[in-house]
């Protein structure tokens, strides 16, 4: 599950780097449409399955983004602050772990929801496709930097 969190974070981080259009990067909607097309193709989803699955999928992504954004905000504040106490460092490191746990619990909650609309095999295929999509984004981002 933690790998999936990293992957989703990488999706968001790489969005501006990888996804180029005439304005320099894709909108959130354009990015999601590309991601959706990729996952549908690689996981072999039918139109009916996709119509039931993706509202749940993007709902989860939005929730995870919100938690991760909050966590990164806390980390940024510590980075910018001076004279941080050990107690503050301890609180932040615990908060980071608690955020990961919360996100993992969300993943599990949504896995149960996914099982109501997709077979276990298709859910597995989605997870694999997410990883491949992430790797392709990273490869593309590396090529754009050159």
Secondary structure, 3 states (H helix, E strand, C coil): CHHHHHHHHHHHHHHHHHCCCCCCCCCHHHHHHHHHHHHHHHHCCCHHHHHHHHHHHHHHHHHHHHHHHHHHHHHHHHHHCCCCCHHHHHHHHHHHHHHHHHHHHHHHHHHHHHCCCCCHHHHHHHHHHHHHHHHHHHHHHHHHHC
